[in-house]
Amino acid sequence: MNRLLALIITILAVFAVVMQLDLMLANRITTLTESVIRFFSYFTILTNTLVAFYFSYLTFIGLKYKKLPHKLGLITAITIYITIVGLVYQFVLRHTWSPTGMQQVVDEILHSVNPLLVIVYWYLNCKKEILSFRQIGKWLIYPLVYIIFILIRGHFSGFYPYPFLNVKQLGLNHVILNSLGMTLLFVLISLLFVQITIWVKKRDKIESNLSS
């Protein structure tokens, strides 16, 4: 089950990222270099690319060694990131545009299908150990570096991938507040994932005691 699900996630993530790049380049309004930089300026793209690489690795290891090595802290971090991708899109960004055709298919894979599948995969493999709340600080490095990079590059290029980070339209103070809100969301989701491992471990212990 794990190997099959990892393979499905790999195929979908690679397909969606590559196809989205092709669609973006086909409709680009800037130079090729700038278009590629802008493409990888989206948290959605970066995170789905991370998912593609990680699950490609798992698929390769699974085919070669017949087992999947799981580092719960790492897979949890990736799951948190892709969960944020899904949540922000569904509740903040979905209403901002109406893609059609292949763009709609790719859009749903990137923002809906992949987050759901990765969450399912994480849950199936979170039962062997308990996460520590101290790990949350490490998990926050990626989104914080991302926000800092986007604000610095946006200052010089004038391009902001998301409306809630657009300093030109909202002003720096508003964007800082939005960034703090996003950071808080990351923390809350991280706390939830850690707590889930605690609940699952307690449940399994209770079930084990009842059956013994």
Residue, then its C-alpha position, 0 to 999 in steps of 0.5 A: m500500500n505504501r509503495l503504491l501510494a508513494l508511486i501515485i504521488t510521485i507521478l501526479a506531482v511530477f506531472a503537475v509541476v512539469m505541465q504547469l511549467d509548460l503552461m506558464l511558459a506557453n503564456r509567458i509575458t516576460t523573458l524565459t529566465e524571468s518566467v522560470i524564476r517567477f514559476f519557482s517563486y510560488f510556494t505551491i510549485l516549490t512545495n509540490t516539487l519537494v513532494a515530487f523529489y521526496f516521493s520519487y526517492l521513496t519510490f526508488i528505494g521501495l523498488k530497490y530494497k522492497k521497503l520505504p525508510h521513513k523519517l517522521g520529522l521530515i515527512t511531517a514537515i513536507t506534509i505540513y507544507i503541502t497542507i498549507v498549500g491546500l488550505v490557503y488555496q481553498f480558503v483564500l485563492r480559489h475565488t481569484w481565478s477560474p482555470t479551464g481545460m488542462q490548467q484546471v486539471v493541473d490546478e486541482i492536482l497541485h492544490s487539492v489532490n496532492p495535499l490530500l494524498v500526502i496527508v493520507y500517506w503521512y497518517l498511514n506512517c505516523k504510528k510508530e513514534i511520537l513527534s516532539f513540539r521542539q521540531i516545529g522550529k525547524w519546520l518553520i525555517y522553509p516558510l520563513v526563508y520563503i517569505i523573506f526571499i519573496l519580499i526582497r525579490g519583490h522589492f527589486s523586481g516588482f513581482y509578488p506571486y500572491p496577492f496577500l504578499n503584494v507590498k505594492q498594493l497592500g503596503l509593507n505593514h499589511v503584508i507583514l501582518n499577513s506574513l505573521g498570520m501565515t506563520l501562525l497558521f504554520v505553527l497551528i498546523s504543526l501543533l496539530f500534526v504533533q498532537i495527532t501522533i500523541w493521540v494515535k500512540k495513546r489509542d494504540k496503547i489502549e487498544s493493546n492493553l485491552s487486547s492483552 
